[in-house]
Structures are given as C-alpha cells and as structure tokens.
C-alpha cells in the first residue's frame, strides 16, 4: 500500500495538466515571440494561461501575471526587483518564519547595507499585526509576509497586514505558494501588490510559477535578455509547463470550495486520531491553518526516552511502510539542522529536530488517513521503550 502525504513538497501532476503539456509540445511548440503562425499559436497558449492564472487570483488585468520558473524565482523577483530600484539601502520587513526563497534574498540585501526586520511570531507561528505597525519606518519600502507557512501550516492575517503596510505607503508582497489553489485569493480585496505562486503545488508541472504584480508597480528584472514577460523575465517561455499551470489554476478555482472542505475534514480526522497519543503534539495554529496540512512534533516525554530519534527517523520508518511524509520543510529535508521555523516559534534546539509534516492531496482518502494514523503509532511504539507511549 502506497500513501503519498507530502503534497506541500510537490503534488502529482493532474492528467489534464499533463495532457495540455503534451499537446503543446506536439502542436504548439513555436517561440511565442516569433511573428509567424507557429509563434502565434504558442503565444495564444501563453496568454490563455495568463488569463487562467489571473482568474485564480481575481486579478482584473491578466498582464499583471509574470511567468517564472517557479515560486523561488517569483519570490526573488519580488524582493530584489523592488530593492534594486534604490541607489541607497532601505528597510525591508519580513517574518521570522519565511521560506528560504525570501530569507536568502533578504540576507543578500543585508550584505548590500539594507536593514531587515524579522517580525516575531507566537507559539503557533502567527504574526501580530501590531508588531508590523511598530516595525515600520520612514524608509520601509517593502513588507513580505508568507501567507501559509509550509512547515507548520499556519495562515497569516494577510489582509490586515497588507492594510497596515499600505497605510505607511509600503509595498506588500506575500509568498502564497502554499495557499494559491487551496484557498480563495482575491488580490483586490486583500490589497496585495505582489504575490508568488507555483505550478507544482497545485497539480501542475514542476518548472513554472508566477508573480502577480499590481498594475502600476515597478520592478527591475533579475535577468537581462530579450525582454519577454513585459520585460520582467527575459528568456523564451516554457510554454508547455506554463500551459499546464494555466489548466491547473483554472481547475483549482473550479474545485476549490468542495476540495478545501473535504481536505479539512480529512485533516481534522487525522488530528483527532492522534489527539490522545502522548508522544505527539500539534504544531502550528489549528484554527488559522491550511486545509490540507497536519504538522506534529515528538513530545518531550518521547525525547527523554529516545533522544536520538528525530523527525527524519519517523520519515524513514514511514517510508519503509509505504507512506511518504516529510520532516519539516522539504527544502531542508536533507539536513539534520533544527528547523528555523520551530525555533522562531519558541521550541528549543532539540525539539526543533523532532517535527514531522503530513500534507494531504486530492487523491487522499479516509482509508489513507486511518491507515497512516495506525502505522504512525506503531512506528513510534517500535522506537520507544515499552509502555512509554503505547
């Protein structure tokens, strides 16, 4: 029995996304910048996908969508595209639980002399809007707060945070890679200036993403070249993967209401099945949470008896049982370092190595959830001295 519960790392491409990619590769493979019929056919595919992604975000102007290679590039374009417009260092605000695709460009800006403020979070991983209000300065030019945290699932009060930033005259960006396609996003209502998303998180194909740029917002591109994507992202577009992103976005918008409700039910069932198990505790916010996301930590009670067991130990054991999960953030899954996200939430160094993440998808069933809960308990029992947890 094979059960995949790592959908925050990547999702299985849906058949419709694969089909459109194959069609484009076979029939509409021209360079969309070319003026002949082959180029025109490809350009139509590209602009159709732009409309589809704009629809997912309720973006009125499809030209506000710039296609990238994924969420990482979109985040870098947002942060550095704003920063490179300034001849002298300014002030950037991010949260202390950002993805590395935000943290790394922020560190680069610090090397350039910029001041970067990292807002604290509470024990559930949530930013206090009052902390943002207090952190704003006259030279703050950009605020970037992750919408849904990939490791612990916590959702941020993005509309309120964006409003606070806008009242100060600052641009507001959010990394919505985990939220787009899973929960409704209305960029007009939220007041967002910049938003990043990724194809392979919404059952598209790896290698495509997008940055929403509100009309009138200026950025400097990261790449010099032919000026594609309204001069924001030079390089011949990956039309087949972008087409798959467009189809995935359109279908996500159609299915979102029912699928989000279904996933919440399965998510809460898994939490409930593990609720009375003393060796596991929930991380993240249970109320303000991604609908598909379950994150847990091996408790102190467990750690005192089996100090060498980490979250990665559990991942490997479940993998042997045919169940795929992750230990914290997928981008750090090859390291034994403590999770910076859990550290920011107040966990100590040892505890921050004991987190696991189970993320559900459109193929997840109730039988999968029940089986996983049973196997997870059995795995922990095997790793523990008798009668500690079992």
ZIBEL-V116381 format. One line per field, one symbol per residue. ss: DSSP state (H for helix, E for strand, L for the rest). psi: psi as a letter, one per 20 degrees, with the letter a starting at -180 (. if undefined). burial: 1 if it has 9 or more other C-alpha atoms within 8 Angstrom, else 0. A space follows every 10 residues. Layout:
BEGIN
ss: ???
psi: ???
burial: ???
END
This chain:
BEGIN
ss: LLEELELLLL LLLLHHHHHH HHHHHHHLLL LLLLLLHHHH HHHHHHHHHH HHHHHHHLLL LHHHEEEELL HHHHHHHHHH HHHLLLLLLL EEEEELLLLH HHHHHHHHHH HLLLEEEEEL ELLLLLELHH HHHHHLLLLE EEEELLLELL LLLEELLHHH HHHHHHHLLL EEEEELLLLE LLELLLHHHH LLLEEEEEHH HLLLLLLLEE EEELLLLLLL LLLLLLLLLL LLLLLLLLHH HHHHHHHHHH HHHHHHHHHH HHHHHHHHHH HHHHLLLLLE EELLLLLLEL LLEEEEEELH HHHHHLLLLL HHHHHHHHHH LLEELELLLH HHLLLLLLLH HHHHLLLLLL HHHLEEEEEL LLLLLHHHHH HHHHHHHHHH HHHLLLLLLL
psi: pppolliigq qppqhhgggh gggghhhljr oiiqiahghg ghhggghghg gghhhhjlph ohiippqaia hghgghhggh hghiipiqqb ppprrjkqqh iggghghghh hjjqpppopr raijkppohh hgghiprhjp ippopqgpph hiipqqmggg ghggghhijq qpqpokhigp ihqppnhghh kqhppqrqgj ikkbqqjqaq ppoppippqp qhpqcikrlk jhnqppqnhg hhghggghgg hghhigghhg gghgggghgg ghhihjoiiq qqqrphgnqq hjppprpprh gghhhmhipr hhggggghhh jjpoarnbph ijiiqjqqph ghghjjqrgg hiijqqpopr aiiprhhggg gggggggggh hhiqqqjgi.
burial: 0011111100 1011011101 1111100111 1111000111 1110110111 1111111110 0101111111 1011111111 1111000011 1111111110 1110110011 0001111011 1101111110 1110110001 1111111111 1111111110 1111110001 1111111111 1111111001 1111111111 1111101111 1111000011 1100001110 1111001011 1111111111 0110010011 1011011011 1011000011 1111100011 1111111110 0110110011 1101101110 0111111110 0010000110 1111101000 1111111111 1001000111 0110111011 1001100010
END
